[in-house]
């Protein structure tokens, strides 16, 4: 969907929300990695809101996710009560505009602007890593408490993997060669077996944001989590879905403009420091640590392969999908060793 059409849809979405408040400008503030658009909408009276437009996935999932996120934002307790941006409501429900015309479909949600304080440095020092781990552990605890009163989610990791398998059965050519299709079936099977092995069905389900990077959250001067934005990969799932991206935040490479999804960040000493500190504040189990590689495998299969061409801009999608076949998937069982992490945490298999 092109830029001008997206702005027009945002304008129509606002008109359907409150035509009495006149828009002065709509400015694109997107990160330009995904196919989603984020706009700053400025009104004639100087007020500002943020609009997110998406055409990725299903409308029902988009609506469900944003209603869960809004409920979470209202049920997180101090000190996280203002971490998430508040969606605008209409008739006491999250307002979502659905555009359907000439074969194009997109959805718009509006937020109050997120307040931003300090950003972490592009490469963290050990003290930063420990403080970030403490905040991650405490935020997960807060999300766990809130999860008990959130709306139910219809999306699960199992349904996503089964969806990929169904697509392979229907038309494996969309994933390249027969060799690629066989590789994907092999790793889907490995994921499902690993899920059973580690008892993932018994893990607590909490809200997770998955895509943690230094550019989508801010902290106070005391390194406490202050605000989080970018909810593209939000889901209700195990907390272990967040840990691969935690490993990228604390990695030796740090935050990078050109990125890849290598599993090896979870084997770095810096990630072990993070895990040890997290474990002090929110203990991890043997099975959760073992499941880390399956959470990574799921991320590659679902977000890079299954949905990559819909979510990432074409240049990123092509690069990441080729790397998935050549590097990421072959590395899962070769380059990750849960025993190293278990030893560091003094957990016995």
N, C-alpha and C positions, 0 to 999 in steps of 0.2 A: 504494500500500500504506500502511495507516494506521500510526500511531505504536505503538499497543499491540500490533498483530500483529507488527510488526518486532521489538519487544522480546521477544515470545514466541519468535520464530524464533531470535533470538540465544541465548536461554536453552536452547532445544532443541539448538542447535549446540554449545554448551559441554557440555551433558550427554552428547552423543555423543562429545565429545572426551575429557572427563575428569570423570565423574560424581562422583568422590571429592572434588573441590574445589568447595565450595559457594559460590554467588553470593550476595552480600549486597545489591547494588544494580546497576542498569543505567541510566546517565545519558546522555541525548542530548547530544552535543557537535557536532552537524552544523552546517555553515556555512549551511544552509537556502537554498542556491541550486539545488543539484541534487536529483534524486529519490533519491539515495543517502543512507543513514543512517550516521552514525558514532557509536558509543557507547563510553563509558568503563565497563568492567565491573570492579566492586570485589568482592573475595571476603571471606569472613568472617575470614580470617587477615590481611587488609590488603593483599594483593597486588592489582595492577591490570594489566589488559590493555586493548587497544583492539580493538573489533570493527567491521568495515565490512560493511554489508549492501547489496547491489545487486540490482536487478531489471531493469537496463538492458542491452540488448544480448543476447548469447548466452552461455550457461553455458560453452561450450567456449572462447570468447575470454577470458572472465573467468579461467578456470583457466589458460589458456595465458599470459596477461599476468602473473598473479601468480607463476607458476613462473619466468618470465623475470626478473621483478623480484627474486625471492628469490635467484636465481643471480647476478644483477648485484650485489646487496648483499654477497654473499660473495666476489665477484671484483674489486671495486673496491680499488685499492691505496691506501696512505697518500698524501695526507692525507684521502682520501674513504672510507676503509674503514668508517666508522660513520655516513655521511651518511643512508643509507636505513634505515627501520625494518625489523627482522627479523620475518618471518612465523613463526608457530608451526608446527612440523612434527609429523606423526604417521606412524610407519613410514617415517621419513626422507624424507617428501614434504610439500610445503606442504599443510596441512589446509584443505580447502574443504568446507563443508557446503552441500548442495543441498536446498532445501525445495520440494516440489511437492505442493500440496493445494488442492482446490476451485477450480481454475483459476488459483491464485496460484503464482508461481514466484519464488524469490529465492535468493541465494547469500551465504554468510558466510565471511569470512576473518579470522583473529585476528593481531594484531601486538603485539610488545612496545612500550610507550609510547616515543614519540620525545622525546629530550632537546632542549630549546630554549634557545638562548642569546639573542643580541641580534637585534632586528628592525630592518630598515632603516626610515628615516623615510618617512612617507607620500609625500613629494616629495623626490627625491634631489638633492644638490648635485653639481657636476661631479666632485669627487674621489670621491664614492660611485659615480658612473657608471663612472668609469675602473676602480675596484677591482672593481666587479661584473662588468665586461666581462672583466677578467683571470681572475676566478673561473669565469665561464661558459666561457671558452676552455679553461682547464685542466681543468674538469670534463668538457667534451666530449672532450678528449684521453683522459682516464681512461676514459670510456665507450667510446671507440673501441678502446682496448686490450682492454677486457673483452668487447667484442662478439664477438671471435673465438672465445670459449668458451661463449657463451650458447646456450640452446635456440633452435631455429628458430621463426619466427613465420609463421602462415598468412595474416595480415592485411596487405594492402598498400594504398597510396593508389589504385592502379588498380582493385583489387577493390571498394573503397568507392564510387568514382565509378560503376563499372558497376552496382553494387547500386542506386544512386539512379536510374540510367537505366532499369533493369529495373522499379523501382517506378513510374516515370512511365509506362512502357508499359502496366503492369498496371492502374493506376488513377491517372490524373493529377489527378483531382478532390480527392485527399487533400492536394494542395499549393495548393488555392484555385482561381483562375481559369485559363482556357486561356492567358491572357497570362503568368501566373506559370510555368506548365509550360513554355511556349516559352522563357521567360527562363532557366529552369534547364537545359534542353537546350542552349541556346546557350553557357552558361558551362561546362557539362560538356565540350562540344566544345572550347571555348577552353582549358580546363585540359589536356585530352589532347594538343592541338596544342602548347601551351606546354611540356608535359613532354617531348615529342619534340624541340622546338626547343632546349631547354637541356640535353638529354642527361641527364635526371634518372635514367634507368635505370643510369647509370654512377656516380652519387653513392654514397658509402659509406653503408651502413646501420648505424646505431648506435641504442642505446636513447635515446628522447627522452620528456620528460614534458609538453611543450607548454604546459600551463596554469601558467606561472610568474606568480605575483603576490606582492606584498609579504607577504601573509598566509600563504603556504605554504612558507616556508623561513626559516632563521635563520643568522646568521653569528657569528664570533668577534669579539672587540674589535678584532682586526686586519683585519676585513672578509673573512676567509676563510670559504667555504661550510662550514657546520657540520652542518646537518640539512635534509632536504627531506621533506615529506609531501604527501598528496593525489595519488594516482596515477590519477585517473579517466580521463585521456586519454593514458595511457602507450601507446607503440607503438614498434616497431622501424621506423625510417624515416630519412630524411635529417636532418641536424642543422638544416637550414634551417626545419624545422617549429617550432623553438623561438623563432625570431627575432622573429616578430610579437609574441609575449608578452614577450620581452625589451624590445621597443620600448615596450610599455605600462608596464613597470616603471620605465623611465627617462623617461617622457613628462613634458611640462610639467604636465599635469593631475595626475599622480601617482595614488596609490591612491584609488579612489572606491567608495562603497557602491552607488550607482546607476551602472551601467556600460553602455557601448555598445562595439561592435567596429569603430571607424573605422580605415581604412587609413592615415590621415594621420599617425599616430604614427611610421610608418616614414620619413617625410619631414622630421621635426623635426631641428634642429641637434643636439639632445641625443642622438638615436639615431645620428647620424653620429659623434659623439664616442665612443659605445659601440662602433660598428663599427670605428673606427680603432684603438681600444685592443685589441679582440678580435683584429683582423687581425695585430697585432704578435706575439701569442702563439699564434695558430692560424690561419694564413693562409687567406683566402677566395679563391674563383675568380670569374672573370667570369660563368660560367654559373650559379653558385650565387646571386650577387647578382640576376641576371636572373630566377631562379626564385622569388625572394622573393614576387613578386606572385601566382605560381601556388600557392605554399604558403598564402598568405592566402586565395585563391579556394577552395582545397580546404577550408580550415578552415570557411569560411562554408557551402559546399555540404554538407559532411559533418556537422559538429558542430552547426551552427545550423539548417540546413534538414532534412537527412535524419534526424538523431537528436534534434533539439532538443526535440520534445514528449515524448520518452521520458526525456531526460536532465535538462532544466531544469524547475523548477516551472512551472506553467501561466502565471503572470503574466509570468515572464521569457521563456518560450518564445514567447508571443504577441507580446510587445514586440520581441524580437530578430528573429523571423522577418519581421515587417512591415518592420522597419528593413533587413533583408537585401534584400528586394525593392526598397524605395524608395531606399536609401542605399548599402549595402555593395557589392552586386554592380555597380550602375552606376559605382561609384567605382574599381573595380579598374584598368581601362585608362585612366581619366581622371586619377586623382589620384596615381598612383605613377610615378615616373620613375627607372629604374635608373641612368641616366647620371649623375644627381646623386651617387648613392652611389659609383659607379665612379670618378668624378673625385676624390671625397674620399679614396678608397683608392689613387689613382694606378694603377688597373687600366684597361687598354685593351681595348675591345670587339674 
